[in-house]
């Protein structure tokens, strides 16, 4: 993989915590390369380190050892403010629990990342993003007035509204019933294609993982498989 095509990489990344009973190794010796435009699923049993790895790749936490590079920036050399600025510029997030702000309407939730960037057309772009996920008429509704599937679609609109180069999704259909989850997954990949966004997702759902180009499998914090879906 050439440097120009490489958006994200992890080199010999490990993560350990020290608790009352001593050192706990959560991840060990992780090596990953993610090309521009790739779609990658991270799978494994509960406790295998999937969400920890996603957080490290996104710069939400730092590894105990090893190096993670995002768009050429070594995350471990940046302070939290610099990592946050890089995320705002490059990254979108979708979580299992939606993470919508309850005091804001759907439109205001989608506007938020644009307003943080000082985007003057935040309201117009947020309306367009809600329209793209089929919720153009629900912008004035608060999260409690929306179903779970609708809330996740608002979260997708918020994740894509600033046109990120990289989207991290942690169990994006985990809190949804099968039919609603399938609809959200379809929308996720449609937005991924239309925005040419690189996708890295964590999932327990084999069908969702199978829609990605590659599947990475973790067992007890170690990468045991990296193969085409």
C-alpha positions in Angstrom: 0.0 0.0 0.0 1.5 3.4 -1.0 1.7 6.3 1.3 -0.8 8.3 -0.8 -3.4 5.6 -0.5 -2.9 5.0 3.3 -5.3 6.9 5.5 -4.9 5.1 8.8 -2.4 2.6 10.2 -1.5 0.9 13.5 2.0 -0.4 14.1 2.6 -2.9 16.9 -0.1 -1.2 19.0 -0.7 -2.5 22.5 -3.0 -1.3 25.3 -2.7 -2.3 29.0 -4.2 -1.1 32.2 -3.0 -1.5 35.7 -5.7 -2.4 38.2 -5.9 -3.7 41.8 -4.9 -7.1 40.6 -2.0 -5.9 38.5 -1.5 -5.4 34.8 -4.3 -6.2 32.3 -3.4 -6.5 28.6 -6.3 -5.4 26.5 -4.6 -5.3 23.1 -1.2 -6.6 22.0 0.8 -6.3 18.8 -1.9 -4.9 16.5 -0.8 -4.1 12.9 -3.5 -2.6 10.6 -3.4 -0.6 7.3 -6.6 1.1 6.1 -6.6 2.5 2.6 -8.6 5.5 1.4 -12.1 4.4 0.6 -11.9 1.0 2.3 -14.6 -0.6 4.4 -13.5 -2.7 7.3 -15.3 -4.6 10.0 -13.8 -5.5 13.3 -15.3 -8.6 14.9 -14.8 -10.7 17.9 -16.4 -11.9 21.1 -17.3 -9.5 23.9 -14.2 -8.5 25.7 -11.9 -9.1 22.8 -10.8 -5.5 22.6 -12.9 -4.3 19.6 -14.2 -1.0 21.1 -10.8 -0.3 22.7 -9.1 -0.6 19.3 -11.7 1.7 17.7 -11.1 4.3 20.4 -7.3 4.1 19.8 -7.6 4.3 16.0 -9.8 7.4 16.5 -7.4 9.0 18.9 -9.9 9.0 21.7 -7.3 7.2 23.8 -3.6 6.6 23.4 -1.9 3.2 23.1 0.5 1.9 25.8 3.0 1.2 23.1 3.2 1.3 19.3 2.2 4.0 16.8 -1.1 5.0 15.1 -1.1 7.4 12.2 -4.1 9.1 10.8 -3.7 11.0 7.6 0.0 11.1 8.2 -0.2 12.3 11.8 1.2 10.2 14.6 -1.6 10.4 17.2 0.6 9.5 20.1 2.7 12.7 19.5 -0.3 15.0 19.6 -2.0 16.4 22.7 -5.7 16.0 23.3 -6.5 19.4 21.8 -4.6 18.6 18.6 -6.2 15.1 18.3 -9.7 16.6 18.8 -9.0 19.2 16.0 -7.9 16.4 13.7 -11.1 14.4 14.5 -13.3 17.4 13.8 -11.6 17.8 10.4 -11.4 14.2 9.3 -13.6 11.9 11.3 -17.3 11.1 11.9 -18.8 8.8 14.6 -21.8 6.6 14.9 -22.5 4.8 18.2 -24.8 2.0 19.3 -26.5 4.4 21.8 -27.1 7.3 19.3 -25.6 9.9 21.6 -28.1 12.6 20.5 -28.4 15.6 22.9 -31.9 15.4 24.3 -32.4 19.1 24.7 -31.7 19.7 21.0 -34.0 19.0 18.0 -33.0 16.6 15.3 -31.9 19.6 13.2 -29.9 21.1 16.0 -28.2 17.9 16.7 -27.1 17.6 13.1 -26.0 21.2 13.0 -23.8 20.9 16.1 -20.6 19.7 14.5 -20.9 22.4 11.8 -21.5 25.1 14.4 -18.4 23.9 16.2 -16.4 24.5 13.0 -18.0 28.0 12.5 -19.8 26.9 9.3 -22.1 29.8 8.3 -24.4 27.5 6.3 -24.8 25.0 9.2 -28.6 25.0 9.1 -28.9 24.6 5.4 -26.4 21.7 5.3 -28.0 20.0 8.3 -31.4 20.2 6.6 -29.9 18.6 3.5 -28.3 15.8 5.6 -31.7 15.1 7.3 -33.3 15.0 3.9 -30.7 12.5 2.7 -31.6 10.1 5.6 -35.4 10.4 5.0 -36.1 12.7 7.9 -36.5 16.1 6.2 -39.9 16.5 7.9 -38.7 15.6 11.4 -36.1 18.3 12.0 -38.1 20.0 14.7 -38.6 16.8 16.7 -36.6 16.0 19.8 -34.9 12.6 20.3 -37.7 11.4 22.7 -40.2 12.0 19.9 -38.3 9.7 17.5 -38.1 5.9 17.2 -34.8 4.2 17.7 -34.3 3.8 14.0 -35.1 7.4 13.4 -32.6 8.5 16.1 -29.9 6.4 14.5 -30.7 8.0 11.2 -30.3 11.4 12.8 -26.9 10.2 14.2 -25.9 9.1 10.6 -26.9 12.6 9.3 -24.8 14.2 12.0 -21.8 11.9 11.3 -21.8 12.6 7.5 -22.9 16.3 7.6 -19.3 17.6 7.7 -18.2 15.2 4.9 -15.6 13.2 6.9 -12.9 11.3 5.2 -13.2 8.5 7.8 -16.2 7.2 9.7 -16.0 5.0 12.8 -19.1 3.1 13.7 -19.4 1.1 17.0 -22.3 -1.4 16.8 -24.4 1.0 14.7 -27.3 -1.5 14.6 -26.9 -3.0 18.0 -29.8 -1.3 19.7 -32.2 -1.9 16.8 -34.5 -4.7 15.8 -33.5 -6.8 12.8 -35.7 -5.0 10.2 -34.8 -1.5 11.4 -31.1 -2.4 11.7 -31.1 -3.6 8.1 -32.5 -0.3 7.0 -30.0 1.7 8.9 -27.2 -0.5 7.5 -28.4 0.0 4.0 -28.4 3.8 4.6 -24.9 3.6 6.2 -23.3 2.0 3.2 -25.2 4.2 0.7 -23.9 7.3 2.5 -20.5 5.7 2.6 -20.5 5.2 -1.2 -21.9 8.6 -2.0 -19.4 10.4 0.2 -16.4 8.2 -0.7 -15.9 7.9 3.0 -13.5 5.3 4.5 -15.5 3.1 7.0 -14.2 1.2 10.1 -17.0 -0.5 12.1 -17.3 -2.8 15.1 -20.1 -5.3 14.9 -21.4 -8.6 16.3 -23.6 -8.9 13.2 -22.1 -11.3 10.5 -24.4 -9.9 7.8 -23.2 -6.3 8.5 -19.6 -7.4 8.7 -20.0 -9.3 5.4 -20.9 -6.1 3.6 -17.5 -4.6 4.3 -14.4 -5.2 2.1 -12.3 -6.7 4.9 -13.0 -8.4 8.2 -10.5 -8.2 11.1 -11.0 -10.7 13.9 -9.8 -10.1 17.4 -9.4 -12.9 20.0 -8.2 -11.9 23.5 -6.8 -8.6 22.3 -4.8 -10.1 19.4 -5.5 -9.8 15.7 -6.0 -13.4 14.5 -7.5 -12.8 11.0 -7.4 -10.1 8.4 -9.2 -11.3 5.2 -11.6 -10.1 2.5 -15.2 -10.4 3.5 
